[in-house]
C-alpha cells in the first residue's frame, strides 16, 4: 500500500511516537507530553497553537488557502495508563507503573503526521484543528476542553473526527459504525459506615461485611435479569475493601466500587437507579449509613451518519478495507462528549489480528499505522475543505 506521505517525515514520526511511549504521563498530568507535541509541531508552521486547553490540552490550527469555510477537528489523546510495561525494547517506559498501553502515543503521532500533510499540501478553504486532549482515560478530558471558553469562542468546529487502533482487526482496516460506536459507562463508589469495636467483642460494633456481601450478590441478580434492559448492560465489581488489616479490630467501614456500562443511555440510567436502590435497602436493613458517588462518567459515543459516510468514502478512496461493526464496542470513550455537541464520527483502525489487546501490559502501538492514519485523516479533511 502506497500512501502520499513524505518519506522524510516517517522516521521523525516514528521517533516521536517512541519518545512519547518512553515518557508516558497519567491523566491530567500530561505536561511534558504536551510540551513535546508543541515543540514537534513548530516545524509545520501551524497558523495558531493553543495550550492549556482543559488542563494540559493542545490545539494546533492549520488554515486553508482561504480561511473562510468549514472547521474540521481531529482529536488524539495525551494520557497513558497506570499499567506497568512488560516489553523490553529500547523505548520501554521509564516511568514505573505507567505505560502507553492503549496506543495514545500512536494516535498523537498520527495527528502530528496530519500536521505534516497540512503543511506540505495546504487545503483550499476553512481550517483544520489538531486537538491533543488530556485525560481521556478518566473521562474528564473532553468535557474539560469543552468547558474552556476558548474552545467555543475561537475553535468551534463544524465536524469532529477521531480514531482508535483496534487489536484483533487486520492491519490498516477501517472499522465504522453508524449510531452508537462505544458504550456509555460510569464508576460507582459505595461507602458503608457502621461502628468499629474490638474483634473479641463484635457484638459491640457494627460490621458492614455482611451487607457488602449481600450487595455483591444483589448486583449479580440485578444484571442477570436482561428483560429490564433494551440492550447490552453490564455491572462489574472492580474493588471491595472492608476495614484495615488489623486482627484485633472488628471493622466499622467498607467500600465497594463497580463499573456500570451500557450501549444505551436510558439503560445506564435505569441501572444506576436500581443499583442505588439495592445499596439503600441493604444499608437500611443492616442499620448502616451509606454514601454513593459516580465518577469517571463516559457518555455513549454516537456517530453521525453523514460523518461516517465521509470516513467510508475516504477509506475506499485510499484503497483501504472498510467494514461496519455489527455491534458497538463495550469499552467507553469520552469523544462522545464531542459527537454529542458537533456532527462527527469515531472509528477504528485495525492494528493487527495478533496484536496484544488494549490495556495489556505487553501492548505496543504498531508504527506501520502512522502513515495510514495521517493520510486517512487528511483525505477526510480534503473531502470537506477541497470540495
Secondary structure, DSSP 8 states (H G I E B T S, - for coil): ------HHHHHHHHHHHHHHHHT---TT--HHHHHHHHHHHGGG--SEEEEEETTTEEEEEEE-SEEEEEEEEEEEE---BS------STT---STT-B--SSHHHHHHHHHHHHHHHHHS--SEEEEEEEEES-TTTT-HHHHHHHSHHIIIII--SEEEEEEEETTS-TT-EEE-SEEEE-EEEEEEEEEE-B-EEGGGGGGSB-THHHHHHHHHHHHHHHH-GGG-SS-EEEEEEEEEES-S-TTEE--EEEEEEEEEESSHHHHHHHHHHHHHHHHHHHHHTT-EEEEEEEEEE--EEE-HHHHHHHHHHHHHTT--EEE-SS-BSS--TTHHHHHHS-EEEEEEE--TTS--TT-TT----TTHHHHHHHHHHHHHHHHH--
